[in-house]
Amino acid sequence: MLHTEAKASRKKFPIISYPLFLISYLIIATSRIQPKRVTAEYGSDLSLSCTFPEEDSDKTIVQWLYQNSTDYHSNHRSNKIYWRPLFLNSQLLTSSETRYSIQQKSQQTNDTSVTYSTILTLAKVTESDEGLYMCKSLSPKLIQMTYQVRVIQSLDITPKQIIIPADELGQYSIRLNCILTDNHTGRRHEIHWWHNNKRLGTNSNRHARITKNSTQHSFISTLFYTGEPANIAGSYICESDPLRKSVSVHLEANKSSGIILNFTKKR
């Protein structure tokens, strides 16, 4: 049995029934737009959102559409654009996939404005979920957002613990590795670092140095961070949008008066 979730704090989008062949025909002519690239970890859940203003929300029709990798390459060869329908408002349009669900939410942005969001969630993603996903509002205004989803095996940070010897004074350096594992070869990935909610970069922070390396199936970003022990403490995050893995760095005095940076991995 198929389940979908539709929530709204104010109004719900109308449920409108259209023949599936009509929906498929209408979306063949959708133009190409530049997608936003997102990374999903194998076995995890992924949420994609589309937001639009309140205007005439009772008349709003929102579609979620999908191209898998085979569709994408076929479209390029034939110069035709075809999207597979997933949802029309909260109505599921495919019987072959039970891991997809929809939420509809509203948010008061100021005293006079309300925005509505439709959120597509993919549960326990696999490599077959890779492809393009489009959210398209058909009325009253044409609004669309496209995501390019890529599935990786894992994203992780090492090491889990660093100990600063008790006789270390002044400046000290730590080294963290962010390892992205991808079964596909030849794909480029962007990895970013954050320290205490501030993005790090070699050009923007004199305490940070970042290097990159890769093997056939791994992309490794290494962060070297130098400073006083108290300034080194805090939260470190490596990010491959929207995936984030973090460790919390705590200063502790051990029995021999050494300072310990205690890394606790967070999911």
BADO-883436 format. One record per residue (C-alpha): residue in three letters; residue number from 1; x, y, z. Coordinates in steps of 0.25 Angstrom, whole numbers, plus 5000, padded with zeros to 4 digits. Last residue first. Example, Ala and Ser with C-alpha at 12.3 -4.5 7.8 and 13.67 -1.06 7.14 Angstrom:
# BADO-883436
{r: ser | k: 2 | c1: 5055 | c2: 4996 | c3: 5029}
{r: ala | k: 1 | c1: 5049 | c2: 4982 | c3: 5031}
//
This chain:
# BADO-883436
{r: arg | k: 267 | c1: 5103 | c2: 5047 | c3: 5050}
{r: lys | k: 266 | c1: 5112 | c2: 5053 | c3: 5061}
{r: lys | k: 265 | c1: 5126 | c2: 5048 | c3: 5064}
{r: thr | k: 264 | c1: 5132 | c2: 5051 | c3: 5077}
{r: phe | k: 263 | c1: 5146 | c2: 5057 | c3: 5076}
{r: asn | k: 262 | c1: 5153 | c2: 5059 | c3: 5090}
{r: leu | k: 261 | c1: 5165 | c2: 5070 | c3: 5088}
{r: ile | k: 260 | c1: 5173 | c2: 5066 | c3: 5100}
{r: ile | k: 259 | c1: 5182 | c2: 5076 | c3: 5108}
{r: gly | k: 258 | c1: 5193 | c2: 5070 | c3: 5117}
{r: ser | k: 257 | c1: 5193 | c2: 5073 | c3: 5131}
{r: ser | k: 256 | c1: 5198 | c2: 5059 | c3: 5135}
{r: lys | k: 255 | c1: 5185 | c2: 5055 | c3: 5140}
{r: asn | k: 254 | c1: 5178 | c2: 5060 | c3: 5128}
{r: ala | k: 253 | c1: 5173 | c2: 5074 | c3: 5125}
{r: glu | k: 252 | c1: 5162 | c2: 5074 | c3: 5115}
{r: leu | k: 251 | c1: 5159 | c2: 5083 | c3: 5103}
{r: his | k: 250 | c1: 5147 | c2: 5079 | c3: 5095}
{r: val | k: 249 | c1: 5146 | c2: 5078 | c3: 5079}
{r: ser | k: 248 | c1: 5133 | c2: 5074 | c3: 5074}
{r: val | k: 247 | c1: 5133 | c2: 5066 | c3: 5061}
{r: ser | k: 246 | c1: 5124 | c2: 5068 | c3: 5049}
{r: lys | k: 245 | c1: 5119 | c2: 5061 | c3: 5036}
{r: arg | k: 244 | c1: 5110 | c2: 5069 | c3: 5027}
{r: leu | k: 243 | c1: 5103 | c2: 5065 | c3: 5014}
{r: pro | k: 242 | c1: 5095 | c2: 5076 | c3: 5007}
{r: asp | k: 241 | c1: 5104 | c2: 5079 | c3: 5000}
{r: ser | k: 240 | c1: 5118 | c2: 5072 | c3: 5002}
{r: glu | k: 239 | c1: 5121 | c2: 5078 | c3: 5016}
{r: cys | k: 238 | c1: 5132 | c2: 5076 | c3: 5026}
{r: ile | k: 237 | c1: 5129 | c2: 5081 | c3: 5040}
{r: tyr | k: 236 | c1: 5138 | c2: 5084 | c3: 5051}
{r: ser | k: 235 | c1: 5132 | c2: 5089 | c3: 5065}
{r: gly | k: 234 | c1: 5140 | c2: 5095 | c3: 5076}
{r: ala | k: 233 | c1: 5154 | c2: 5096 | c3: 5081}
{r: ile | k: 232 | c1: 5165 | c2: 5101 | c3: 5072}
{r: asn | k: 231 | c1: 5165 | c2: 5115 | c3: 5079}
{r: ala | k: 230 | c1: 5167 | c2: 5109 | c3: 5093}
{r: pro | k: 229 | c1: 5179 | c2: 5101 | c3: 5088}
{r: glu | k: 228 | c1: 5185 | c2: 5114 | c3: 5082}
{r: gly | k: 227 | c1: 5186 | c2: 5113 | c3: 5067}
{r: thr | k: 226 | c1: 5188 | c2: 5104 | c3: 5054}
{r: tyr | k: 225 | c1: 5178 | c2: 5097 | c3: 5046}
{r: phe | k: 224 | c1: 5182 | c2: 5087 | c3: 5035}
{r: leu | k: 223 | c1: 5170 | c2: 5082 | c3: 5027}
{r: thr | k: 222 | c1: 5171 | c2: 5070 | c3: 5018}
{r: ser | k: 221 | c1: 5160 | c2: 5068 | c3: 5007}
{r: ile | k: 220 | c1: 5160 | c2: 5054 | c3: 5002}
{r: phe | k: 219 | c1: 5152 | c2: 5049 | c3: 4990}
{r: ser | k: 218 | c1: 5152 | c2: 5034 | c3: 4989}
{r: his | k: 217 | c1: 5148 | c2: 5024 | c3: 4978}
{r: gln | k: 216 | c1: 5160 | c2: 5024 | c3: 4968}
{r: thr | k: 215 | c1: 5168 | c2: 5032 | c3: 4978}
{r: ser | k: 214 | c1: 5168 | c2: 5047 | c3: 4981}
{r: asn | k: 213 | c1: 5175 | c2: 5058 | c3: 4988}
{r: lys | k: 212 | c1: 5172 | c2: 5072 | c3: 4993}
{r: thr | k: 211 | c1: 5179 | c2: 5081 | c3: 5002}
{r: ile | k: 210 | c1: 5173 | c2: 5091 | c3: 5012}
{r: arg | k: 209 | c1: 5181 | c2: 5101 | c3: 5020}
{r: ala | k: 208 | c1: 5175 | c2: 5109 | c3: 5032}
{r: his | k: 207 | c1: 5180 | c2: 5118 | c3: 5042}
{r: arg | k: 206 | c1: 5181 | c2: 5130 | c3: 5032}
{r: asn | k: 205 | c1: 5166 | c2: 5129 | c3: 5029}
{r: ser | k: 204 | c1: 5160 | c2: 5134 | c3: 5016}
{r: asn | k: 203 | c1: 5170 | c2: 5130 | c3: 5006}
{r: thr | k: 202 | c1: 5173 | c2: 5116 | c3: 5011}
{r: gly | k: 201 | c1: 5158 | c2: 5114 | c3: 5013}
{r: leu | k: 200 | c1: 5149 | c2: 5112 | c3: 5025}
{r: arg | k: 199 | c1: 5134 | c2: 5114 | c3: 5027}
{r: lys | k: 198 | c1: 5130 | c2: 5120 | c3: 5040}
{r: asn | k: 197 | c1: 5120 | c2: 5112 | c3: 5048}
{r: asn | k: 196 | c1: 5130 | c2: 5108 | c3: 5059}
{r: his | k: 195 | c1: 5140 | c2: 5103 | c3: 5049}
{r: trp | k: 194 | c1: 5134 | c2: 5100 | c3: 5035}
{r: trp | k: 193 | c1: 5141 | c2: 5092 | c3: 5024}
{r: his | k: 192 | c1: 5136 | c2: 5090 | c3: 5009}
{r: ile | k: 191 | c1: 5136 | c2: 5078 | c3: 5000}
{r: glu | k: 190 | c1: 5133 | c2: 5079 | c3: 4985}
{r: his | k: 189 | c1: 5132 | c2: 5067 | c3: 4977}
{r: arg | k: 188 | c1: 5137 | c2: 5063 | c3: 4963}
{r: arg | k: 187 | c1: 5133 | c2: 5050 | c3: 4956}
{r: gly | k: 186 | c1: 5142 | c2: 5042 | c3: 4948}
{r: thr | k: 185 | c1: 5139 | c2: 5029 | c3: 4955}
{r: his | k: 184 | c1: 5126 | c2: 5025 | c3: 4961}
{r: asn | k: 183 | c1: 5127 | c2: 5016 | c3: 4974}
{r: asp | k: 182 | c1: 5128 | c2: 5029 | c3: 4982}
{r: thr | k: 181 | c1: 5135 | c2: 5030 | c3: 4996}
{r: leu | k: 180 | c1: 5137 | c2: 5044 | c3: 5002}
{r: ile | k: 179 | c1: 5148 | c2: 5045 | c3: 5012}
{r: cys | k: 178 | c1: 5149 | c2: 5058 | c3: 5021}
{r: asn | k: 177 | c1: 5163 | c2: 5057 | c3: 5027}
{r: leu | k: 176 | c1: 5166 | c2: 5066 | c3: 5039}
{r: arg | k: 175 | c1: 5180 | c2: 5071 | c3: 5044}
{r: ile | k: 174 | c1: 5183 | c2: 5079 | c3: 5056}
{r: ser | k: 173 | c1: 5194 | c2: 5089 | c3: 5058}
{r: tyr | k: 172 | c1: 5199 | c2: 5096 | c3: 5071}
{r: gln | k: 171 | c1: 5204 | c2: 5110 | c3: 5074}
{r: gly | k: 170 | c1: 5207 | c2: 5113 | c3: 5088}
{r: leu | k: 169 | c1: 5212 | c2: 5102 | c3: 5098}
{r: glu | k: 168 | c1: 5213 | c2: 5087 | c3: 5096}
{r: asp | k: 167 | c1: 5218 | c2: 5080 | c3: 5109}
{r: ala | k: 166 | c1: 5205 | c2: 5074 | c3: 5112}
{r: pro | k: 165 | c1: 5204 | c2: 5067 | c3: 5099}
{r: ile | k: 164 | c1: 5192 | c2: 5070 | c3: 5090}
{r: ile | k: 163 | c1: 5183 | c2: 5058 | c3: 5088}
{r: ile | k: 162 | c1: 5175 | c2: 5056 | c3: 5076}
{r: gln | k: 161 | c1: 5163 | c2: 5048 | c3: 5075}
{r: lys | k: 160 | c1: 5153 | c2: 5042 | c3: 5064}
{r: pro | k: 159 | c1: 5163 | c2: 5044 | c3: 5053}
{r: thr | k: 158 | c1: 5157 | c2: 5045 | c3: 5043}
{r: ile | k: 157 | c1: 5144 | c2: 5050 | c3: 5037}
{r: asp | k: 156 | c1: 5134 | c2: 5042 | c3: 5028}
{r: leu | k: 155 | c1: 5125 | c2: 5043 | c3: 5016}
{r: ser | k: 154 | c1: 5120 | c2: 5030 | c3: 5010}
{r: gln | k: 153 | c1: 5115 | c2: 5022 | c3: 4998}
{r: ile | k: 152 | c1: 5111 | c2: 5034 | c3: 4989}
{r: val | k: 151 | c1: 5098 | c2: 5037 | c3: 4982}
{r: arg | k: 150 | c1: 5097 | c2: 5048 | c3: 4972}
{r: val | k: 149 | c1: 5084 | c2: 5057 | c3: 4971}
{r: gln | k: 148 | c1: 5083 | c2: 5068 | c3: 4961}
{r: tyr | k: 147 | c1: 5072 | c2: 5077 | c3: 4966}
{r: thr | k: 146 | c1: 5063 | c2: 5086 | c3: 4958}
{r: met | k: 145 | c1: 5054 | c2: 5097 | c3: 4963}
{r: gln | k: 144 | c1: 5042 | c2: 5103 | c3: 4955}
{r: ile | k: 143 | c1: 5032 | c2: 5114 | c3: 4957}
{r: leu | k: 142 | c1: 5022 | c2: 5117 | c3: 4946}
{r: lys | k: 141 | c1: 5012 | c2: 5126 | c3: 4952}
{r: pro | k: 140 | c1: 4997 | c2: 5124 | c3: 4955}
{r: ser | k: 139 | c1: 4999 | c2: 5113 | c3: 4953}
{r: leu | k: 138 | c1: 5008 | c2: 5101 | c3: 4948}
{r: ser | k: 137 | c1: 5018 | c2: 5101 | c3: 4960}
{r: lys | k: 136 | c1: 5029 | c2: 5091 | c3: 4956}
{r: cys | k: 135 | c1: 5038 | c2: 5084 | c3: 4965}
{r: met | k: 134 | c1: 5049 | c2: 5076 | c3: 4957}
{r: tyr | k: 133 | c1: 5057 | c2: 5064 | c3: 4960}
{r: leu | k: 132 | c1: 5069 | c2: 5060 | c3: 4952}
{r: gly | k: 131 | c1: 5077 | c2: 5047 | c3: 4953}
{r: glu | k: 130 | c1: 5082 | c2: 5037 | c3: 4964}
{r: asp | k: 129 | c1: 5071 | c2: 5029 | c3: 4971}
{r: ser | k: 128 | c1: 5076 | c2: 5016 | c3: 4965}
{r: glu | k: 127 | c1: 5089 | c2: 5018 | c3: 4973}
{r: thr | k: 126 | c1: 5081 | c2: 5016 | c3: 4986}
{r: val | k: 125 | c1: 5074 | c2: 5025 | c3: 4995}
{r: lys | k: 124 | c1: 5068 | c2: 5020 | c3: 5008}
{r: ala | k: 123 | c1: 5055 | c2: 5029 | c3: 5008}
{r: leu | k: 122 | c1: 5054 | c2: 5040 | c3: 4997}
{r: thr | k: 121 | c1: 5046 | c2: 5052 | c3: 5002}
{r: leu | k: 120 | c1: 5040 | c2: 5062 | c3: 4994}
{r: ile | k: 119 | c1: 5036 | c2: 5075 | c3: 5001}
{r: thr | k: 118 | c1: 5026 | c2: 5085 | c3: 4996}
{r: ser | k: 117 | c1: 5027 | c2: 5099 | c3: 5002}
{r: tyr | k: 116 | c1: 5017 | c2: 5110 | c3: 5004}
{r: thr | k: 115 | c1: 5021 | c2: 5125 | c3: 5007}
{r: val | k: 114 | c1: 5013 | c2: 5134 | c3: 5015}
{r: ser | k: 113 | c1: 5014 | c2: 5149 | c3: 5014}
{r: thr | k: 112 | c1: 5007 | c2: 5161 | c3: 5022}
{r: asp | k: 111 | c1: 5013 | c2: 5162 | c3: 5035}
{r: asn | k: 110 | c1: 5026 | c2: 5155 | c3: 5031}
{r: thr | k: 109 | c1: 5031 | c2: 5141 | c3: 5026}
{r: gln | k: 108 | c1: 5020 | c2: 5133 | c3: 5032}
{r: gln | k: 107 | c1: 5022 | c2: 5119 | c3: 5028}
{r: ser | k: 106 | c1: 5014 | c2: 5108 | c3: 5021}
{r: lys | k: 105 | c1: 5017 | c2: 5093 | c3: 5019}
{r: gln | k: 104 | c1: 5013 | c2: 5082 | c3: 5009}
{r: gln | k: 103 | c1: 5020 | c2: 5069 | c3: 5011}
{r: ile | k: 102 | c1: 5022 | c2: 5058 | c3: 5000}
{r: ser | k: 101 | c1: 5027 | c2: 5044 | c3: 5001}
{r: tyr | k: 100 | c1: 5035 | c2: 5035 | c3: 4992}
{r: arg | k: 99 | c1: 5040 | c2: 5021 | c3: 4997}
{r: thr | k: 98 | c1: 5028 | c2: 5014 | c3: 4990}
{r: glu | k: 97 | c1: 5032 | c2: 5014 | c3: 4976}
{r: ser | k: 96 | c1: 5026 | c2: 5006 | c3: 4965}
{r: ser | k: 95 | c1: 5012 | c2: 5012 | c3: 4966}
{r: thr | k: 94 | c1: 5015 | c2: 5025 | c3: 4960}
{r: leu | k: 93 | c1: 5006 | c2: 5038 | c3: 4961}
{r: leu | k: 92 | c1: 5006 | c2: 5040 | c3: 4976}
{r: gln | k: 91 | c1: 4995 | c2: 5051 | c3: 4978}
{r: ser | k: 90 | c1: 5000 | c2: 5061 | c3: 4989}
{r: asn | k: 89 | c1: 5001 | c2: 5073 | c3: 4978}
{r: leu | k: 88 | c1: 5003 | c2: 5065 | c3: 4966}
{r: phe | k: 87 | c1: 5014 | c2: 5055 | c3: 4969}
{r: leu | k: 86 | c1: 5025 | c2: 5046 | c3: 4962}
{r: pro | k: 85 | c1: 5023 | c2: 5049 | c3: 4947}
{r: arg | k: 84 | c1: 5035 | c2: 5044 | c3: 4938}
{r: trp | k: 83 | c1: 5041 | c2: 5056 | c3: 4930}
{r: tyr | k: 82 | c1: 5044 | c2: 5056 | c3: 4915}
{r: ile | k: 81 | c1: 5053 | c2: 5066 | c3: 4908}
{r: lys | k: 80 | c1: 5056 | c2: 5063 | c3: 4894}
{r: asn | k: 79 | c1: 5069 | c2: 5066 | c3: 4887}
{r: ser | k: 78 | c1: 5070 | c2: 5051 | c3: 4883}
{r: arg | k: 77 | c1: 5084 | c2: 5048 | c3: 4889}
{r: his | k: 76 | c1: 5083 | c2: 5058 | c3: 4900}
{r: asn | k: 75 | c1: 5069 | c2: 5053 | c3: 4904}
{r: ser | k: 74 | c1: 5074 | c2: 5038 | c3: 4904}
{r: his | k: 73 | c1: 5086 | c2: 5042 | c3: 4913}
{r: tyr | k: 72 | c1: 5076 | c2: 5048 | c3: 4923}
{r: asp | k: 71 | c1: 5066 | c2: 5037 | c3: 4922}
{r: thr | k: 70 | c1: 5076 | c2: 5026 | c3: 4925}
{r: ser | k: 69 | c1: 5082 | c2: 5034 | c3: 4937}
{r: asn | k: 68 | c1: 5068 | c2: 5036 | c3: 4943}
{r: gln | k: 67 | c1: 5059 | c2: 5048 | c3: 4940}
{r: tyr | k: 66 | c1: 5048 | c2: 5052 | c3: 4950}
{r: leu | k: 65 | c1: 5037 | c2: 5061 | c3: 4952}
{r: trp | k: 64 | c1: 5030 | c2: 5067 | c3: 4964}
{r: gln | k: 63 | c1: 5017 | c2: 5075 | c3: 4960}
{r: val | k: 62 | c1: 5011 | c2: 5087 | c3: 4967}
{r: ile | k: 61 | c1: 4997 | c2: 5092 | c3: 4964}
{r: thr | k: 60 | c1: 4993 | c2: 5105 | c3: 4971}
{r: lys | k: 59 | c1: 4979 | c2: 5109 | c3: 4970}
{r: asp | k: 58 | c1: 4976 | c2: 5109 | c3: 4985}
{r: ser | k: 57 | c1: 4990 | c2: 5116 | c3: 4987}
{r: asp | k: 56 | c1: 4985 | c2: 5128 | c3: 4980}
{r: glu | k: 55 | c1: 4997 | c2: 5137 | c3: 4984}
{r: glu | k: 54 | c1: 5004 | c2: 5130 | c3: 4996}
{r: pro | k: 53 | c1: 5018 | c2: 5131 | c3: 4990}
{r: phe | k: 52 | c1: 5027 | c2: 5119 | c3: 4986}
{r: thr | k: 51 | c1: 5036 | c2: 5109 | c3: 4992}
{r: cys | k: 50 | c1: 5042 | c2: 5096 | c3: 4986}
{r: ser | k: 49 | c1: 5049 | c2: 5086 | c3: 4995}
{r: leu | k: 48 | c1: 5057 | c2: 5073 | c3: 4993}
{r: ser | k: 47 | c1: 5059 | c2: 5064 | c3: 5005}
{r: leu | k: 46 | c1: 5069 | c2: 5052 | c3: 5005}
{r: asp | k: 45 | c1: 5068 | c2: 5040 | c3: 5014}
{r: ser | k: 44 | c1: 5081 | c2: 5031 | c3: 5016}
{r: gly | k: 43 | c1: 5084 | c2: 5017 | c3: 5011}
{r: tyr | k: 42 | c1: 5095 | c2: 5022 | c3: 5001}
{r: glu | k: 41 | c1: 5099 | c2: 5037 | c3: 5004}
{r: ala | k: 40 | c1: 5092 | c2: 5048 | c3: 4996}
{r: thr | k: 39 | c1: 5099 | c2: 5059 | c3: 4989}
{r: val | k: 38 | c1: 5092 | c2: 5071 | c3: 4983}
{r: arg | k: 37 | c1: 5095 | c2: 5079 | c3: 4970}
{r: lys | k: 36 | c1: 5086 | c2: 5090 | c3: 4967}
{r: pro | k: 35 | c1: 5081 | c2: 5089 | c3: 4953}
{r: gln | k: 34 | c1: 5082 | c2: 5099 | c3: 4941}
{r: ile | k: 33 | c1: 5070 | c2: 5099 | c3: 4933}
{r: arg | k: 32 | c1: 5065 | c2: 5091 | c3: 4921}
{r: ser | k: 31 | c1: 5052 | c2: 5094 | c3: 4916}
{r: thr | k: 30 | c1: 5039 | c2: 5086 | c3: 4919}
{r: ala | k: 29 | c1: 5033 | c2: 5081 | c3: 4905}
{r: ile | k: 28 | c1: 5031 | c2: 5066 | c3: 4910}
{r: ile | k: 27 | c1: 5024 | c2: 5071 | c3: 4922}
{r: leu | k: 26 | c1: 5010 | c2: 5072 | c3: 4916}
{r: tyr | k: 25 | c1: 5010 | c2: 5059 | c3: 4910}
{r: ser | k: 24 | c1: 5014 | c2: 5052 | c3: 4923}
{r: ile | k: 23 | c1: 5003 | c2: 5059 | c3: 4930}
{r: leu | k: 22 | c1: 4993 | c2: 5056 | c3: 4919}
{r: phe | k: 21 | c1: 4997 | c2: 5041 | c3: 4919}
{r: leu | k: 20 | c1: 4995 | c2: 5041 | c3: 4934}
{r: pro | k: 19 | c1: 4980 | c2: 5045 | c3: 4933}
{r: tyr | k: 18 | c1: 4978 | c2: 5057 | c3: 4942}
{r: ser | k: 17 | c1: 4972 | c2: 5057 | c3: 4956}
{r: ile | k: 16 | c1: 4974 | c2: 5070 | c3: 4964}
{r: ile | k: 15 | c1: 4976 | c2: 5070 | c3: 4979}
{r: pro | k: 14 | c1: 4976 | c2: 5084 | c3: 4983}
{r: phe | k: 13 | c1: 4988 | c2: 5090 | c3: 4991}
{r: lys | k: 12 | c1: 4985 | c2: 5090 | c3: 5006}
{r: lys | k: 11 | c1: 4983 | c2: 5103 | c3: 5013}
{r: arg | k: 10 | c1: 4988 | c2: 5108 | c3: 5027}
{r: ser | k: 9 | c1: 4998 | c2: 5100 | c3: 5035}
{r: ala | k: 8 | c1: 5000 | c2: 5090 | c3: 5023}
{r: lys | k: 7 | c1: 5003 | c2: 5075 | c3: 5024}
{r: ala | k: 6 | c1: 5002 | c2: 5064 | c3: 5013}
{r: glu | k: 5 | c1: 5009 | c2: 5051 | c3: 5015}
{r: thr | k: 4 | c1: 5008 | c2: 5040 | c3: 5005}
{r: his | k: 3 | c1: 5006 | c2: 5025 | c3: 5007}
{r: leu | k: 2 | c1: 5005 | c2: 5014 | c3: 4996}
{r: met | k: 1 | c1: 5000 | c2: 5000 | c3: 5000}
//
